[in-house]
Amino acid sequence: MELRDYLLILRRNWILIVSATIVGLMIGGLSSVLTKPVYTAETQLFVATQSSGSVQDLQTGNSFIQARVSSYVKTVTTPTVLQPVINSLGLDKTPQQLASMVQASSDLKTVFITISVNDGSPVQAAAIAQAVGDSLIAAVDKLEMPKGGGVSPVRVSVVTPATAPVAPSAPNTKINLALGLLIGLAVGGVAAVLRTTLDTRIRNARDLKLVTQVPVLGGIAFDQDATKTPLLTQLSGHSQRAESFRQLRTNLQFAHVSHKSKTVLVTSSLPGEGKSTTATNLALAMAEAGQRVVLVDADLRRPMVANYFGLEGQAGLTTALVGEAPVLDLLQPWGMTDLHVLSSGRIPPNPSELLGSESMKQIITTLEATFDAVVIDAPPLLPVTDAAVLAQQVGGVVLVVGCHTVRQQEVEKSLASLALVNADILGVVLNRVPVKGPDAYSYSYYGYSSNAPTAVAPHPQTKVADKQGDFGPTEDDFDNILRGHPTRASRRS
């Protein structure tokens, strides 16, 4: 992965990483609070020889002492030294238990022995350390005493008496907090990488490019009120969601410009990705641009178009398919634009057979001869075969991909099923794209806002003056070009 991939992971999972870091800090702090304080007292001993001979004798004695110091260090934790300490202080411990509290060490090439004692009481730690030092002195005198009697050649002296420590040696709150911070940060980072690696849901256009090279026709901005106000006409003309459908309309017209067929099939991989609202609003956007549009609800299992428009849904496509009425007589005009709606009609027991019949081909041919554009809302691809069957009879297919809803392998299966029937895939529409954050649509919007006090991008029908004072082409001009109508510039000339 590249650096930007890791930055994207960080932006997507920063809450997880911060939470893990906070938990690590809390665990470090709690361990410091709940751990019983331990105090460490130390005493230091000096080992020397009793002889006072020549310099050579002193050097020989010093080498002898350095060799013996390591043995004295190990003697500190033996019962020979610790049992007298237990007896003198009246400790309720065995020599083995006391040995776990005592540590002895010596620096290389020195004759110093450091004895450390850990205990929950600072006073008792100092008392034990001092008693261990005194006991070691007595033990060395006894062990090094010549067999024939006399004075031991080794003299051990206390050079640093043990004192009661002021502050505990453990727990170290700063170290615990630092460890908790680092461990929490590491756990959060690993969890973020695993979460991103294992999560195959489509989140943005980059994730989609890992699956297919089919062009992205547009991204529909996420709107939490879309379920309450699904239609384009219910939105503010300057809203980001409304502008998303206008941009989709323009991109689709360019993608469909070389096709003789006027029919566009809108489908998705799974239910709930927003293909019905996308088809409905695409038809509305085309009608707003001055085209004669018919919207066909071919989802004969869960029809939604009639509910969106508040139209009669019992007489429609299935009525025409079974020959009960001509299809043109079943069209229902809607709104002030030249938009007509063909509802699904009654739900049949055999949707796939009806959609793949010769009657469906004739209906599409009739509608293409009457209207500038035919938009068909089809069922999702993976649960049923209706959309794949119908895709063979239309000029192009638009696949709606719901962000954070569908997974990469599901999109792959959908594209494979369309390729199997030689469907012409015009492109993909990313639906419910976040307008902010790491997964925001990569194509910039113009900041449309109904209450913006400063200048914003004009409405598509608003004339925009260039540097020479002339007006650039509007979106309606692009529509006229695609339909073969004259533009304003050609009319002026």
Secondary structure, DSSP 8 states (H G I E B T S, - for coil): --HHHHHHHHHHSHHHHHHHHHHHHHHHHHHHHHS--BEEEEEEEEEEES----HHHHHHHHHHHHHHHHHHHHHTTSHHHHHHHHHHHT-S--HHHHHTTEEEE--TT--EEEEEEEESSHHHHHHHHHHHHHHHHHHHHHHSS-TT-S--SEEEEEEE-----SS-SB--HHHHHHHHHHHHHHHHHHHHHHHHHH--B--SHHHHHTT----EEEEEE--TTTTTS-SGGGS-TT-HHHHHHHHHHHHHHHHTTT-S--EEEEEESSTTSSHHHHHHHHHHHHHHTT--EEEEE--SSS--HHHHHT---SSSHHHHHTTSS-GGGG-EEETTTTEEEE---S--S-HHHHHTSHHHHHHHHHHHHH-SEEEEE---TTT-SHHHHHHTTSSEEEEEEETTTSBHHHHHHHHHHHHHTT--EEEEEEEEE-SSSTTS-SS------TT--S-----TTS--B-TTS-B---HHHHHHHHHT---HHHHH-
